[in-house]
Amino acid sequence: MDTKMPYGGAHAPAEKTAAPLAPKADLSLASRVLGGGGRSNTRYGDGRSGSRFDARLGTRALGTSDESELSKKIVDTHESDQNALATKPVLRIVEVIFHRPTSDLPGFIQGSSAHLEDTDEKAFYSPASLQDGVEIPARITSTISCEIFSKCSVGVDVHTITMDILRLIKHYSWDSKVVLALIPFAVSFGEFRLVVQHSTANPLAKGIALLRQLPEILEHMGALKPKLDALFELIKEILEVTTKIVEFYELPRQEYFTAESPELIAAVSHIPTAVYWTIRSIVVSATQIYSLTGMGIEYLTEPWELSSLAHKLNSIKGHLVDLIEQCLKFIRQRKDDEAYAAFIKIVESTHIDNSKPLRAFFYNNDQPALYDCYNKRRVSIEELRRKVVVLFITDLNPDLTRQAEYAIVQQMYAEKKQAVSRTESQYEVVWVPVEHVWSEDKLVQFDSLRNQMEWYSIHHPSVVDPVVIRYIRERWNFSKKPLLVVMDAQGNIVHRNAIHMMCIWGSQAYPFTTNRERLLWEANTWSMELLADHLDPNLNTWIQEGRHICLYGGEDLEWIRKFTRTAKDAARESGVALELLYVGRSKPKERTTRTVLDTIQLEKLSRALDLNLIWYFWVRMESMWHSKGQLVSSENVKNDPIMLGIIAMLSFGSSDQGWAVISRGFDHMVKGNGEHMFKGLNERTRWRPREQEIGFLPALDEYLRQLHVDAPHHCTSLILPATGAMPETVACSECGRLMERYTMFRCCLE
């Protein structure tokens, strides 16, 4: 194979003129640029007269032809993609030839590659890195060499030479065209480098150098430096644009794009023009080497002309980079969508056990993907096989251990460890932290939080694929509020957030399914047992004994004193056993609550929950709101006693004013705000006759209802957490009218 460019003005034999061809088939522009082909009747000749070779950007060569006309002419040179070239290994060889092009020339300071370390660079550009047996069409590359040097020597302009080269390679894809044009230039440049490199030590190289008058040229290297700097910058741009064109054609276009895809439409517009300007730049660069080795240095192009061409290629490269990035982004999205669909199919299909879904959630190249936080060891998915698995999904909040959800999981796990063998304990918890980006600081924070847990965790954030994160966010609506997603022993997702049923019923909620949640609500009524379950160790005894139980709250100490005294007097006069229990308010201010608790204890006003239980009481009320609310339509809320009771309690808890609910055993509860409840008990002589007829609580309830009628003025608020489903309308717990809706932002610093 002889791809050597002739020196000293020698001419290669002219290729025979082809016979006239059939008219070009009417193919789409996309198919002609990106694949497919037709026939062309374009012919070309060998001799064109002209003056001195013109290397400028095209103002003289192209005249007033605009870019669109040029683009059309470029595309018309292409007929088919029937011939292929292994562009990547060939380009790899070319990169080695052009590596550090100034290292052989005196007077040039050689820098190292910016993106490679010295050791890696040596390996990358070593002979061993090159692929043997690369097939190159020698006849085509020899002809291209002749086209450049025979025609430029007789003054044919660079545009004409470039178009003739494109017609020579009309049956090659566009990436192959530009690499084919680059091969003879690379050979010529490589021979020039070899002669310069070995001319001082090798007699053969020195002889060739003398015949080509290279020593004389090297003596003038200082004066030539600006021109050579511009040349090497142009060569750099040629290689980078060629690499981007090859990179584009390596994309799986047919698999992910259609002819109507915006990315391919953009490619149709840019690729042929990019190939044209790259080949044009190759022609110009080749003539510079020709001038150095044959024609004489007086024929070297001015630096500004080469720089203009380099600037043109740099602009083209920018367009190609954007185009490739758009394509890669689209391909990544399509691949993500395919992986997402495959993940959904696994998670939402029926399985024999939960192994396959768990492997889909947590994968670590067949290494143990989970971590046993209690025993401090890595474990495999097999440890969770055929168990109920609760996925504790959170963000990486440094205050996670102080959040309500964490406390609920901690309490549940403590109950589980106390009776490991019972049915309600046959589940495991896996912590799954979700973050957009994992920094080193966040990994340290991850380890710190994990070390405080007793259940399972992911071993490392990398075991959770981005597809899984997407599923968690899109299907389970995870944002920041922690979730407890339940997977049963067969791998089915049976609850998307069991945190609320766990908060309300604890281990009784096992196996934490939505059906279990519905059955638990069906088995309950609005009663003191539901409202204050397990809050006080004496509560169940009081209920069984039929005692009257009064829960009250608020932060008004004066009202608390008056109310407790009046309630005790009323109970004593009516001969009923009354137990008073202070439960505070929702979202309390710790300092204020401690003051109230200290006063109640010091003055022996009543029993009171401690600060932690007050917090839990109201968290549980909010959980009731979420849990029951998802089972009741907004139209049926006003007919559901449990929902009405929950709304009333949350309304009471949203205010710092006093309130109270009184119940006896399993009977219905009487509720009222602080003003009405105090007045009702204080004016007990007015409803004493009815008490003797129907009993203490029914008579009190009647009187409170009458107070609502006689004194309708009130101001009731209901503060709900911003997370979870929010109802469009809520009826007032006092009068039943629809409440006005507001948005509140709150910051409480104590």
C-alpha positions in Angstrom: 0.0 0.0 0.0 1.5 3.4 -1.0 -0.4 6.3 0.5 2.7 8.5 0.5 2.0 12.0 -0.9 4.4 12.9 -3.7 7.0 15.5 -3.0 8.6 18.0 -5.3 5.6 18.4 -7.6 5.5 14.8 -8.8 2.1 13.8 -10.2 0.2 10.5 -9.5 -1.6 8.8 -12.4 -5.0 10.3 -13.0 -8.0 8.1 -12.3 -10.0 7.2 -15.4 -13.1 9.3 -16.0 -16.2 7.4 -14.9 -19.0 6.7 -17.3 -22.2 8.7 -17.0 -24.3 7.5 -14.1 -28.1 7.1 -13.7 -30.0 10.0 -12.1 -29.8 10.1 -8.3 -32.7 8.3 -6.5 -35.1 10.6 -4.7 -34.1 9.8 -1.1 -34.7 11.8 2.0 -32.0 14.2 3.1 -31.7 12.3 6.4 -31.0 9.0 4.7 -28.4 10.5 2.5 -26.6 12.1 5.4 -27.0 9.4 8.1 -27.4 6.2 6.0 -28.8 4.8 2.8 -27.9 6.0 -0.6 -28.8 6.6 -4.2 -26.9 7.3 -7.5 -25.3 10.5 -8.8 -24.7 11.8 -12.3 -22.1 14.3 -11.0 -18.8 14.1 -12.9 -15.5 15.8 -12.4 -12.4 16.5 -14.4 -8.7 16.5 -13.5 -7.4 19.8 -14.7 -8.5 23.2 -13.6 -6.5 26.3 -14.2 -5.9 28.8 -11.5 -3.4 31.1 -9.9 -1.6 30.6 -6.6 -3.2 28.0 -4.2 -5.9 29.7 -2.1 -6.1 28.5 1.5 -8.5 31.2 2.8 -11.9 30.4 4.3 -13.7 30.6 1.1 -14.5 34.2 0.3 -12.4 34.0 -2.9 -13.0 30.3 -3.6 -16.8 30.4 -3.0 -17.6 33.9 -4.0 -21.0 34.9 -2.8 -22.5 31.4 -2.3 -24.3 31.2 1.0 -24.1 28.4 3.5 -27.3 26.7 2.5 -26.3 26.5 -1.1 -22.9 25.1 -0.1 -24.6 22.6 2.2 -26.8 21.4 -0.7 -23.8 21.0 -2.9 -22.0 19.0 -0.2 -24.9 16.7 0.3 -25.2 16.2 -3.5 -21.7 14.6 -3.5 -22.9 11.7 -1.4 -24.5 8.6 -3.0 -24.5 5.7 -0.5 -22.9 4.2 2.6 -22.2 0.9 0.9 -18.5 1.0 1.9 -17.4 1.1 5.5 -14.2 2.0 7.3 -13.2 1.0 10.8 -13.0 4.7 11.8 -12.1 4.3 15.5 -8.9 2.2 15.2 -7.8 4.2 12.2 -8.3 7.5 14.1 -6.4 6.0 17.0 -3.4 5.5 14.7 -3.7 9.0 13.4 -3.8 10.4 17.0 -0.5 8.7 17.7 1.1 10.2 14.6 0.0 13.7 15.5 0.8 13.4 19.3 3.0 16.2 20.5 3.8 17.4 16.9 6.3 20.0 18.0 8.5 17.7 20.0 10.9 17.1 17.1 11.3 20.7 16.1 14.0 23.0 17.7 12.8 26.1 19.5 9.4 24.7 20.6 8.6 24.2 24.2 6.6 21.0 24.6 3.8 20.8 27.1 2.3 17.6 28.4 -1.2 16.4 27.6 -3.7 18.1 29.9 -5.9 15.1 30.4 -3.4 12.4 30.8 -0.7 11.6 33.5 2.8 10.9 32.1 2.5 7.1 32.8 -1.0 6.9 31.2 0.2 9.0 28.3 3.1 6.7 27.5 0.7 3.7 27.6 -1.9 5.5 25.5 0.6 6.4 22.7 2.7 3.3 22.8 3.0 0.9 19.8 1.2 -1.8 21.8 -1.9 0.4 22.0 -2.4 0.3 18.2 -4.6 -2.3 16.6 -3.0 -4.5 14.0 -4.7 -5.6 10.8 -6.8 -2.4 10.2 -8.0 -2.5 6.6 -7.6 0.7 4.7 -8.6 1.2 1.0 -5.1 2.1 -0.3 -6.3 3.1 -3.8 -8.7 5.6 -2.3 -6.2 7.2 0.0 -3.5 7.3 -2.7 -6.0 9.0 -5.0 -6.8 11.5 -2.3 -3.1 12.2 -1.9 -2.8 12.8 -5.6 -5.8 15.1 -5.7 -4.4 17.3 -3.1 -0.8 17.7 -4.3 -1.2 17.5 -8.0 -4.0 20.0 -8.1 -2.7 22.4 -5.6 0.6 22.5 -7.5 -1.2 23.8 -10.6 -3.2 26.4 -8.7 -6.6 24.6 -8.3 -8.5 26.3 -5.4 -9.0 24.5 -2.1 -12.9 24.4 -2.4 -12.7 22.6 -5.7 -10.1 20.1 -4.4 -12.3 19.5 -1.3 -15.4 18.9 -3.5 -13.5 16.5 -5.8 -12.3 14.5 -2.7 -15.9 14.3 -1.5 -16.9 12.9 -5.0 -14.1 10.3 -4.8 -15.5 8.9 -1.6 -19.2 9.3 -2.4 -20.0 5.7 -1.4 -18.6 6.1 2.2 -20.4 7.3 5.3 -19.7 10.8 6.4 -17.5 9.7 9.3 -15.5 7.5 6.9 -15.1 10.3 4.5 -13.3 12.6 6.9 -11.1 9.8 8.3 -10.1 8.7 4.7 -9.1 12.3 3.9 -7.1 12.4 7.1 -5.0 9.2 6.4 -2.8 10.5 3.5 -2.1 13.7 5.4 -1.2 11.7 8.6 1.2 9.6 6.5 2.9 12.6 5.0 3.1 14.4 8.4 4.4 11.2 10.0 7.1 10.8 7.4 8.2 14.4 7.9 8.4 13.8 11.6 10.4 10.6 11.2 13.0 12.3 9.0 13.4 15.2 11.3 13.5 13.0 14.4 16.2 10.6 13.1 18.2 12.9 10.8 21.0 13.4 13.3 21.6 9.6 14.0 20.3 7.6 11.0 22.2 7.9 7.7 19.1 7.1 5.7 17.1 9.8 7.4 19.9 12.3 7.1 20.2 11.6 3.4 16.5 12.2 2.9 16.6 15.3 5.0 19.5 16.7 3.0 17.7 16.1 -0.3 14.6 17.8 1.0 16.8 20.7 2.4 15.4 20.2 5.9 18.5 21.4 7.7 18.1 24.8 6.0 14.4 24.9 7.0 15.3 24.0 10.5 17.7 26.8 10.7 14.9 29.3 10.0 12.6 27.6 12.5 12.5 30.7 14.7 11.1 32.8 11.9 8.6 30.1 11.0 7.4 29.6 14.5 4.2 31.8 14.2 3.2 30.0 11.0 3.9 26.5 12.5 2.0 27.4 15.7 -1.0 28.3 13.6 -0.6 25.1 11.6 -0.4 22.9 14.7 -3.5 24.6 16.2 -5.3 23.9 13.0 -4.3 20.3 13.1 -5.5 20.1 16.7 -8.9 21.4 15.6 -9.0 18.9 12.7 -8.4 16.0 15.0 -11.0 17.1 17.5 -13.7 17.8 14.9 -13.0 14.4 13.3 -13.2 12.7 16.7 -16.6 14.3 17.3 -17.9 13.2 13.9 -16.8 9.7 14.5 -18.2 9.8 18.0 -21.6 10.9 16.6 -21.6 7.9 14.2 -20.8 5.6 17.0 -24.1 6.4 18.7 -26.9 3.8 18.4 -29.0 6.1 16.2 -31.2 3.6 14.5 -32.1 2.1 17.9 -33.2 5.3 19.5 -34.0 7.9 16.8 -36.2 8.3 13.8 -35.8 10.5 10.7 -38.1 13.0 12.4 -36.1 13.2 15.6 -34.9 16.8 16.2 -31.4 15.5 17.0 -31.1 13.8 13.6 -32.6 16.8 11.8 -29.8 18.9 13.4 -27.2 16.3 12.4 -28.4 16.4 8.8 -27.8 20.2 8.9 -24.4 20.1 10.6 -22.5 16.9 9.7 -22.0 17.3 6.0 -20.8 20.9 6.5 -18.5 19.8 9.3 -17.0 17.1 7.1 -16.5 19.6 4.3 -14.7 22.1 6.4 -12.6 19.4 8.1 -11.4 18.0 4.7 -10.8 21.6 3.5 -8.6 22.2 6.5 -6.8 18.9 5.9 -6.0 20.1 2.3 -4.7 23.4 3.6 -2.6 21.7 6.3 -1.2 19.2 3.8 0.0 21.9 1.6 1.9 23.4 4.5 3.9 20.2 4.9 4.3 20.1 1.1 5.8 23.6 1.3 8.2 22.6 4.0 9.4 19.5 2.1 9.2 20.5 -1.5 7.8 23.8 -2.7 9.6 26.0 -0.3 8.8 27.9 2.8 7.8 31.0 0.8 4.6 29.2 0.0 3.6 28.7 3.6 0.2 30.3 4.4 0.0 33.3 6.6 -0.8 32.6 10.3 -4.0 34.6 10.3 -5.5 32.6 7.5 -4.7 29.3 9.3 -6.1 30.7 12.5 -9.3 31.8 10.8 -9.8 28.2 9.6 -9.0 26.9 13.0 -11.6 29.3 14.5 -14.1 28.0 11.9 -13.5 24.4 13.0 -13.7 25.3 16.6 -17.1 26.8 16.1 -18.2 23.6 14.2 -16.8 21.5 17.0 -19.0 23.5 19.5 -22.1 22.6 17.4 -21.1 19.0 17.3 -20.4 18.8 21.0 -23.9 20.2 21.7 -25.5 17.8 19.1 -23.7 14.8 20.7 -24.7 15.9 24.2 -28.3 16.2 23.1 -28.2 12.8 21.6 -26.5 11.3 24.6 -29.0 12.9 26.9 -31.9 11.5 24.8 -30.3 8.1 24.7 -29.7 8.2 28.5 -33.3 9.2 29.0 -34.6 6.4 26.8 -32.3 3.8 28.5 -33.5 5.1 31.9 -37.1 4.8 30.7 -36.4 1.2 29.6 -34.7 0.4 32.9 -37.5 2.1 34.7 -40.2 0.1 32.9 -38.2 -3.1 33.6 -38.0 -2.2 37.3 -41.7 -1.5 37.4 -42.5 -4.8 35.8 -40.4 -6.6 38.5 -41.8 -4.7 41.4 -45.4 -4.9 40.4 -45.4 -8.5 39.3 -46.3 -11.6 41.4 -43.3 -13.7 42.6 -42.8 -16.8 44.6 -40.9 -14.9 47.3 -39.4 -11.4 47.7 -35.8 -12.2 46.5 -36.1 -10.8 43.0 -37.9 -7.6 44.0 -35.3 -7.0 46.7 -32.4 -7.6 44.3 -34.1 -5.1 42.0 -34.1 -2.5 44.8 -30.6 -3.3 46.1 -27.8 -4.5 43.8 -24.1 -4.5 44.4 -22.5 -6.8 41.8 -23.3 -10.0 43.7 -21.7 -8.5 46.8 -23.8 -8.2 50.1 -25.9 -5.1 49.5 -27.3 -4.6 53.0 -25.8 -3.9 56.4 -26.9 -5.2 59.8 -26.6 -2.1 62.0 -27.0 -4.0 65.3 -24.3 -6.6 64.6 -22.1 -4.3 62.4 -21.8 -6.6 59.5 -22.7 -6.8 55.8 -25.5 -9.2 54.9 -27.1 -10.4 51.7 -30.6 -10.2 50.4 -31.1 -13.8 51.5 -31.4 -12.8 55.1 -34.7 -11.1 54.2 -36.1 -13.8 52.0 -39.7 -14.6 52.7 -40.0 -12.0 55.4 -42.1 -8.9 55.6 -39.7 -6.1 54.8 -40.4 -2.5 55.8 -38.4 0.1 53.7 -37.7 3.1 55.9 -37.2 5.7 53.2 -35.8 9.1 54.3 -33.6 11.9 53.1 -30.2 12.4 54.8 -31.4 14.7 57.5 -28.9 15.2 60.3 -31.9 15.6 62.6 -33.4 12.3 61.5 -33.1 10.6 64.9 -35.2 13.4 66.4 -38.0 13.1 64.0 -41.4 11.4 64.8 -41.0 8.7 62.2 -37.7 7.6 63.6 -39.1 7.4 67.1 -42.0 5.3 65.8 -39.6 2.9 64.0 -37.5 2.7 67.1 -40.5 1.9 69.3 -41.7 -0.7 66.9 -38.3 -2.4 66.8 -38.0 -2.3 70.5 -41.4 -4.2 70.8 -40.2 -6.6 68.1 -37.0 -7.4 70.0 -38.9 -8.1 73.3 -40.8 -10.9 71.7 -38.8 -12.1 68.6 -40.7 -15.3 68.1 -44.3 -13.9 68.1 -46.1 -13.6 64.8 -46.2 -9.7 65.0 -42.4 -9.7 65.1 -41.8 -11.4 61.8 -40.6 -8.5 59.8 -37.4 -6.5 59.2 -36.7 -2.8 58.6 -34.3 -1.6 56.0 -33.2 2.1 56.0 -33.0 3.6 52.5 -31.6 7.1 52.5 -32.4 9.1 49.3 -30.2 12.0 48.0 -29.7 13.6 44.7 -25.9 13.8 45.0 -23.7 12.0 47.5 -20.6 14.0 48.6 -17.9 12.9 50.9 -19.5 14.8 53.8 -22.8 13.1 53.2 -21.2 9.7 53.2 -19.7 10.5 56.6 -23.1 11.6 57.8 -24.6 8.4 56.4 -22.2 6.3 58.4 -22.9 8.4 61.5 -26.7 7.9 61.3 -26.4 4.2 60.4 -24.3 3.6 63.5 -27.2 4.8 65.7 -29.7 2.3 64.3 -30.5 -1.3 65.3 -32.2 -2.5 62.1 -30.9 -3.1 58.6 -29.5 -0.4 56.2 -28.2 -0.3 52.7 -24.4 -1.0 52.8 -23.6 2.0 50.6 -25.7 4.5 48.6 -24.4 3.0 45.4 -26.5 -0.1 45.8 -29.6 1.9 45.1 -29.8 2.5 41.4 -31.1 5.9 40.1 -34.0 4.1 38.6 -35.1 3.0 42.1 -34.8 6.6 43.3 -37.0 7.7 40.4 -39.6 5.0 41.3 -39.5 6.1 45.0 -40.1 9.7 44.1 -42.6 9.2 41.3 -44.7 6.2 42.4 -44.5 6.7 46.2 -44.4 10.5 46.0 -41.4 10.7 48.3 -40.0 14.2 48.9 -38.7 14.8 52.4 -41.2 13.3 54.7 -40.0 9.8 55.7 -42.0 6.8 54.4 -42.4 3.2 55.7 -43.1 1.2 52.6 -44.1 -2.5 53.2 -43.2 -5.4 51.0 -44.7 -8.7 51.9 -43.0 -12.1 51.9 -44.0 -12.6 48.2 -42.4 -9.3 47.2 -45.7 -7.4 46.8 -45.9 -3.8 47.9 -48.8 -4.0 50.3 -48.6 -0.5 51.8 -47.0 2.7 50.5 -46.7 4.3 53.9 -47.5 2.3 57.0 -46.0 4.9 59.3 -49.5 6.1 60.4 -51.0 2.7 61.2 -47.8 1.8 63.1 -48.1 5.0 65.1 -51.7 4.4 66.0 -51.7 0.6 66.7 -48.1 -0.4 67.0 -47.4 -4.1 66.5 -51.2 -4.7 66.2 -50.9 -3.3 62.7 -48.8 -6.3 61.5 -48.5 -7.3 58.7 -49.0 -3.6 57.8 -51.1 -4.0 54.8 -53.8 -1.5 53.6 -56.4 -4.2 54.1 -55.2 -4.6 57.7 -55.5 -0.9 58.2 -59.1 -0.8 56.9 -60.1 -3.7 59.2 -58.6 -2.0 62.2 -60.6 1.1 61.5 -63.8 -0.9 61.0 -63.2 -2.6 64.4 -63.0 0.8 66.2 -65.4 3.5 67.2 -64.7 7.0 68.4 -64.0 6.3 72.0 -61.6 7.1 74.8 -59.9 3.7 74.2 -59.0 4.7 70.7 -58.2 8.3 71.6 -55.8 7.7 74.5 -54.7 4.0 74.0 -51.8 3.2 76.4 -51.1 6.8 77.2 -51.5 6.2 81.0 -50.9 2.8 82.6 -54.2 3.3 84.6 -56.3 4.1 81.6 -57.6 0.6 80.8 -58.5 0.1 84.4 -60.5 3.3 84.5 -62.3 2.4 81.4 -63.1 -1.1 82.7 -64.4 0.3 86.0 -66.6 2.7 84.2 -64.9 5.8 85.6 -65.4 9.2 83.9 -62.2 10.2 82.1 -61.5 13.8 81.2 -58.7 14.7 78.8 -58.0 18.4 78.7 -55.3 20.7 77.3 -54.3 24.3 76.5 -51.6 26.6 77.9 -53.8 29.1 79.8 -52.8 28.4 83.4 -55.7 30.5 84.9 -58.2 28.5 82.9 -56.6 25.2 83.9 -56.8 26.1 87.6 -60.5 27.2 87.3 -61.5 24.2 85.1 -59.9 21.5 87.2 -61.3 22.9 90.4 -64.8 23.2 88.9 -64.7 19.7 87.3 -63.7 18.1 90.6 -66.5 20.0 92.4 -69.1 18.9 89.7 -68.0 15.3 89.9 -68.1 15.3 93.7 -71.6 16.8 93.8 -72.9 14.4 91.2 -71.3 11.4 92.8 -69.2 10.4 89.8 -65.6 9.1 89.7 -63.7 11.5 87.5 -60.1 11.2 86.4 -58.4 14.3 84.9 -55.5 13.9 82.5 -53.6 16.9 81.0 -52.5 16.2 77.4 -51.2 19.7 76.4 -51.5 20.9 72.8 -50.2 20.1 69.3 -46.7 21.6 68.4 -46.2 22.9 72.0 -43.5 25.3 73.0 -41.3 23.3 75.3 -40.7 26.1 77.9 -44.4 26.9 78.2 -45.4 23.3 78.5 -42.8 22.6 81.2 -44.2 25.6 83.1 -47.7 24.2 82.9 -46.6 20.7 83.9 -44.7 22.0 86.9 -47.7 24.1 88.0 -50.1 21.1 87.6 -47.8 18.9 89.6 -46.9 21.5 92.3 -50.6 22.5 92.9 -51.9 18.9 92.4 -54.4 20.0 89.9 -54.6 16.7 88.0 -52.6 13.9 86.4 -50.5 15.0 83.4 -48.6 13.3 80.6 -44.9 13.9 80.5 -43.5 16.0 77.7 -42.6 13.1 75.4 -46.1 11.5 75.7 -47.7 14.9 75.0 -45.7 15.0 71.8 -46.7 11.4 71.0 -50.4 12.0 71.7 -50.6 14.7 69.1 -48.4 12.9 66.5 -50.7 10.0 66.9 -53.7 12.3 66.3 -52.1 13.5 63.1 -51.5 9.9 62.1 -55.2 9.2 62.7 -56.0 12.1 60.4 -53.8 10.6 57.6 -54.8 7.0 58.1 -58.5 7.4 58.5 -58.7 10.3 56.0 -57.5 8.1 53.1 -60.4 5.7 53.7 -63.1 8.4 53.8 -64.2 10.5 50.9 -64.5 14.3 51.5 -68.3 14.0 51.0 -68.6 11.5 53.8 -66.5 13.2 56.4 -69.4 14.9 58.0 -71.2 11.5 58.5 -68.1 9.8 60.0 -68.0 10.1 63.8 -64.3 9.1 63.9 -63.3 11.7 61.4 -65.4 14.4 63.1 -63.7 13.4 66.4 -60.2 13.6 64.9 -61.0 17.0 63.4 -62.3 18.3 66.7 -59.2 17.1 68.6 -56.8 18.6 66.0 -58.8 21.9 66.2 -58.4 21.9 70.0 -54.7 21.1 69.7 -54.2 23.9 67.2 -55.0 26.6 69.8 -53.4 27.6 73.1 -56.8 28.0 74.6 -58.3 25.4 77.0 -60.5 22.5 75.9 -61.8 19.2 77.3 -63.3 15.9 76.3 -65.1 13.7 78.9 -66.1 10.0 78.5 -67.3 7.2 80.7 -66.1 3.7 79.9 -66.9 2.9 76.2 -69.7 5.5 76.0 -69.6 8.4 73.6 -67.5 11.5 74.4 -68.6 15.0 75.3 -66.3 17.7 74.0 -66.1 21.5 74.2 -63.8 24.4 74.0 -62.5 25.8 77.3 -65.1 28.6 77.7 -68.1 26.4 77.1 -66.8 23.4 79.1 -66.0 25.6 82.1 -69.4 27.4 81.9 -71.3 24.1 81.5 -69.7 22.6 84.6 -69.9 25.8 86.6 -73.7 26.1 85.8 -74.4 22.5 86.7 -77.4 23.5 88.8 -79.2 24.4 85.6 -79.0 20.9 84.1 -79.2 19.0 87.4 -82.8 17.9 86.7 -81.8 16.5 83.3 -78.9 14.7 84.9 -81.2 12.9 87.3 -83.2 11.7 84.2 -80.6 10.8 81.7 -77.3 10.8 83.5 -74.3 13.1 84.1 -72.7 13.0 80.6 -75.8 13.1 78.5 -77.1 16.1 80.5 -73.8 17.9 80.2 -73.8 17.2 76.4 -77.3 18.7 76.1 -76.3 21.8 78.0 -73.2 22.3 75.9 -75.2 22.1 72.7 -77.6 24.7 74.0 -74.6 27.0 74.8 -73.6 26.7 71.1 -77.0 27.8 70.1 -77.2 30.7 72.6 -73.6 31.9 72.0 -72.7 31.0 68.4 -69.6 33.2 68.3 -66.4 31.3 68.3 -63.0 31.2 66.5 -61.7 27.7 65.7 -58.5 26.9 63.9 -57.3 23.6 62.5 -53.5 23.4 61.8 -52.6 20.3 59.7 -49.2 19.1 58.6 -48.4 20.2 55.0 -47.4 16.6 54.0 -49.9 14.0 52.9 -53.3 14.5 51.3 -55.0 17.8 52.0 -58.8 17.9 51.9 -60.4 20.6 49.9 -62.9 21.4 52.7 -63.1 20.8 56.4 -66.2 21.4 58.6 -65.8 23.3 61.9 -65.9 21.0 64.9 -67.9 23.6 66.8 -70.7 24.5 64.4 -70.3 22.3 61.4 -69.8 25.1 58.9 -67.1 24.9 56.3 -63.9 26.5 57.6 -61.9 29.1 55.6 -58.6 27.9 54.2 -55.3 29.7 54.8 -51.6 28.9 54.3 -49.4 29.3 57.4 -45.6 29.4 57.6 -44.3 29.0 61.1 -40.9 29.4 62.8 -40.7 28.9 66.6 -37.4 29.6 68.3 -37.4 29.1 72.1 
